[in-house]
Amino acid sequence: MTTTISKEERYAMIRRAAKKVQKGRNLKNSSKKLTEEVIRIDRQDHKERISWSDAGEYAKAHYGDIYNANVKEEWN
């Protein structure tokens, strides 16, 4: 005995299967993007040691303008 499937039922089945595949693909892509972001964050300079012999000199050289602006109350 063969069962006949209407065009509408067949279309609905194909659509459900396609959505299932797309959902899996989207989940895989978002997981890959998240993994890449974690790797990028992990490679950032915050884990590296400061190469300057004096941390105060490093801070003054890189953040001196911010310090001076705060001292002069330009940011308040």
Summary of the structure (lengths in Angstrom):
residues: 76
radius of gyration: 28.9
end to end distance: 83.6
largest distance: 90.0
contacts: 121
relative contact order: 0.05
helix: 74%
strand: 0%
